[in-house]
């Protein structure tokens, strides 16, 4: 994967501030092509100055930014890896790490409080179909993860 870091000067704030945003895109596109399109679109939409301050590659396995863009004559910076991981939390995480997080999120879901016609609710020990499906999905992912780890 390739990336560029956009620096947008936001004039509408007092005092004017500059913010940086990473953009990740496929290797098939050139840095220059993507940068030109982003600059044109953002400057006309936000009436702000936009510049590319860094460009390079992102290792999708560990999220590390590296290398440089020959078409833009810019390279990666030490802070780019942290910025990319902050904006794109899935970058650099293994498939099993993502699945573990999904399992955790499914298991810590709160009961939905649906009730039966008899007054029982998900909070009183009875589980509605939606909560059963959520728990079954967590069980299935956990079983699959046990087979692939």
C-alpha positions as CSV (number, residue, x, y, z in Angstrom):
1,X,0.0,0.0,0.0
2,X,1.1,3.6,-0.6
3,X,0.3,6.7,1.4
4,X,0.5,10.4,1.4
5,X,0.2,12.8,4.4
6,X,-1.9,15.9,3.6
7,X,-1.4,19.1,5.5
8,X,-4.5,21.3,5.4
9,X,-4.4,24.9,6.6
10,X,-7.7,25.5,8.1
11,X,-8.3,29.3,7.8
12,X,-11.8,29.2,9.3
13,X,-10.5,28.6,12.8
14,X,-9.0,31.3,15.0
15,X,-6.1,31.2,15.1
16,X,-5.8,29.4,11.7
17,X,-4.5,25.9,12.3
18,X,-2.8,23.3,10.2
19,X,-3.8,19.6,10.5
20,X,-2.3,16.5,8.9
21,X,-4.2,13.5,7.6
22,X,-2.9,10.3,6.1
23,X,-4.4,8.8,3.0
24,X,-3.7,5.2,2.1
25,X,-4.2,3.9,-1.5
26,X,-3.3,0.9,-3.7
27,X,0.1,0.4,-5.2
28,X,-1.3,0.6,-8.7
29,X,-1.8,4.4,-8.4
30,X,1.1,6.8,-8.4
31,X,1.6,9.2,-5.5
32,X,1.5,12.1,-7.8
33,X,-1.8,11.1,-9.4
34,X,-3.5,10.7,-6.0
35,X,-1.9,13.9,-4.5
36,X,-3.0,16.1,-7.5
37,X,-6.6,14.8,-7.2
38,X,-6.7,15.3,-3.4
39,X,-5.3,18.8,-3.6
40,X,-7.7,19.9,-6.3
41,X,-10.7,18.5,-4.6
42,X,-9.9,19.6,-1.0
43,X,-8.8,23.2,-2.0
44,X,-11.9,23.8,-4.0
45,X,-14.2,22.2,-1.4
46,X,-12.7,23.8,1.8
47,X,-11.1,26.9,0.4
48,X,-8.0,26.0,2.3
49,X,-4.4,25.5,1.3
50,X,-3.5,21.8,1.0
51,X,0.0,20.4,0.6
52,X,1.5,16.9,0.7
53,X,4.2,16.8,3.4
54,X,5.2,13.1,3.3
55,X,4.7,10.1,1.0
56,X,5.8,6.5,1.0
57,X,4.7,3.0,1.5
58,X,2.8,1.2,4.4
59,X,3.5,-2.4,5.3
60,X,0.0,-3.7,5.9
61,X,1.3,-6.5,8.2
62,X,2.9,-4.2,10.8
63,X,1.7,-0.7,9.8
64,X,5.2,0.6,9.4
65,X,5.6,3.6,7.0
66,X,8.8,3.4,4.9
67,X,10.4,4.5,1.7
68,X,9.7,7.5,-0.5
69,X,7.7,8.7,-3.5
70,X,9.8,9.2,-6.6
71,X,7.0,11.1,-8.4
72,X,6.6,13.6,-5.5
73,X,10.2,13.6,-4.3
74,X,9.1,13.1,-0.8
75,X,9.8,10.5,1.8
76,X,8.3,9.0,4.9
77,X,8.9,10.6,8.3
78,X,9.4,8.9,11.7
79,X,6.0,10.1,12.9
80,X,4.0,8.8,9.9
81,X,3.7,5.2,11.3
82,X,2.0,6.4,14.5
83,X,-0.3,8.8,12.6
84,X,-1.3,6.0,10.2
85,X,-2.0,3.6,13.0
86,X,-4.0,6.2,14.9
87,X,-6.2,7.0,11.9
88,X,-6.5,3.4,10.6
89,X,-6.5,1.2,13.7
90,X,-6.7,-2.0,11.6
91,X,-3.5,-1.4,9.8
92,X,-0.7,-3.4,11.2
93,X,-2.9,-5.7,13.2
94,X,-3.0,-9.4,12.3
95,X,-6.1,-11.1,11.3
96,X,-6.2,-13.1,14.6
97,X,-5.7,-9.9,16.6
98,X,-8.7,-8.3,14.8
99,X,-10.8,-11.4,15.4
100,X,-9.9,-11.5,19.1
101,X,-11.1,-7.9,19.4
102,X,-14.3,-8.7,17.6
103,X,-14.9,-11.7,20.0
104,X,-14.3,-9.4,23.0
105,X,-16.7,-6.8,21.6
106,X,-19.4,-9.4,21.0
107,X,-19.0,-10.9,24.4
108,X,-19.1,-7.6,26.3
109,X,-22.3,-6.5,24.5
110,X,-25.0,-5.5,26.9
111,X,-28.3,-7.3,27.0
112,X,-30.8,-5.7,24.7
113,X,-33.7,-5.7,27.3
114,X,-36.2,-7.3,25.0
115,X,-39.0,-9.0,26.9
116,X,-41.1,-12.1,26.5
117,X,-44.8,-12.0,26.7
118,X,-44.4,-13.3,30.3
119,X,-42.3,-10.3,31.5
120,X,-38.9,-12.0,31.4
121,X,-36.1,-9.9,29.8
122,X,-32.5,-10.4,28.6
123,X,-31.4,-8.9,31.9
124,X,-33.3,-11.5,34.0
125,X,-31.6,-14.6,32.6
126,X,-33.7,-15.2,29.5
127,X,-31.9,-14.5,26.2
128,X,-33.6,-13.2,23.2
129,X,-32.7,-14.5,19.7
130,X,-30.6,-11.4,18.9
131,X,-28.4,-11.9,22.0
132,X,-28.2,-15.7,21.3
133,X,-27.0,-14.9,17.8
134,X,-24.4,-12.5,19.1
135,X,-23.0,-15.1,21.6
136,X,-23.1,-17.8,18.9
137,X,-21.1,-15.6,16.6
138,X,-18.5,-15.0,19.3
139,X,-18.3,-18.8,19.9
140,X,-17.9,-19.5,16.2
141,X,-15.1,-17.0,15.8
142,X,-13.4,-18.2,18.9
143,X,-13.5,-21.8,17.6
144,X,-12.2,-20.7,14.2
145,X,-9.4,-18.7,15.8
146,X,-8.4,-21.7,17.9
147,X,-7.9,-23.6,14.7
148,X,-5.8,-21.0,13.0
149,X,-3.6,-19.6,15.7
